[in-house]
Amino acid sequence: MKRLKEEAIDLLQRKRITYELEHGKQATPSKENIIKEVSKDLNVNEELIKIRHIYPHFGVEKAKIIAHIYESKDALKRFEEINK
């Protein structure tokens, strides 16, 4: 997993990180597996990570992943959960 871009969004209390993942001839990994890999890469608690997008490339064993890493659980709840 290769980190392509990282940007801090202070107003929303999060970082937006873009990864490129080569998964070989296997299926595109699930969000849970990607969260574990991002957590190991950044030394962050898995509960603070939200995978926003997974873009698999057709014909190539690569996928582009966009992840949001929040500073706290409160920030994650405030911006990710929808109250109805």
For each residue, the residues with C-beta under 8 A, 3 or more apart:
1: 19 20 21 37 38 41 65
2: 19 20 21
3: 6 17 18 19 41
4: 18 19 20 64
5: 17 18
6: 3 15 16 17 18
7: 15 16 17
8: 14 15
9: 12 13 14 15 16
10: 13
11:
12: 9 75 79
13: 9 10 70 71 72 75 79
14: 8 9 68 69 70 71 75 79
15: 6 7 8 9 68 69
16: 6 7 9 52 66 67 68
17: 3 5 6 7 38 42 66 67 68 69
18: 3 4 5 6 64 65 66 67
19: 1 2 3 4 38 64 65 66 67
20: 1 2 4 62 63 64 65
21: 1 2 29 34 37 62 63 64 65
22: 61 62
23: 26 27 28 29 61 62 63
24: 61
25: 61
26: 23 29 61
27: 23
28: 23 54 56 63
29: 21 23 26 33 34 37 63
30: 33 34
31: 34 35 51 54
32: 35 36
33: 29 30 36 37
34: 21 29 30 31 37 38 51 54 65 67
35: 31 32 38 39 46 49 51 67
36: 32 33 39 40 46
37: 1 21 29 33 34 40 41
38: 1 17 19 34 35 41 42 44 49 51 67 69
39: 35 36 42 43 44 45 46 49
40: 36 37 43
41: 1 3 37 38
42: 17 38 39 69
43: 39 40
44: 38 39 48 49 69
45: 39 48 49
46: 35 36 39 49
47: 73 76
48: 44 45 69 70 71 72 73 76
49: 35 38 39 44 45 46 67 68 69 70
50: 67 68 69 70 76 80
51: 31 34 35 38 54 65 66 67
52: 16 66 67 68
53: 64 65 66
54: 28 31 34 51 63 64 65
55: 63 64 65 66
56: 28 62 63
57: 60 62 63 64
58:
59:
60: 57
61: 22 23 24 25 26
62: 20 21 22 23 56 57
63: 20 21 23 28 29 54 55 56 57
64: 4 18 19 20 21 53 54 55 57
65: 1 18 19 20 21 34 51 53 54 55
66: 16 17 18 19 51 52 53 55
67: 16 17 18 19 34 35 38 49 50 51 52
68: 14 15 16 17 49 50 52 80
69: 14 15 17 38 42 44 48 49 50
70: 13 14 48 49 50 73 75 76 79 80
71: 13 14 48 75
72: 13 48 75 76
73: 47 48 70 76 77
74: 77 78
75: 12 13 14 70 71 72 78 79
76: 47 48 50 70 72 73 79 80 81
77: 73 74 80 81
78: 74 75 81
79: 12 13 14 70 75 76
80: 50 68 70 76 77
81: 76 77 78
82:
83:
84:
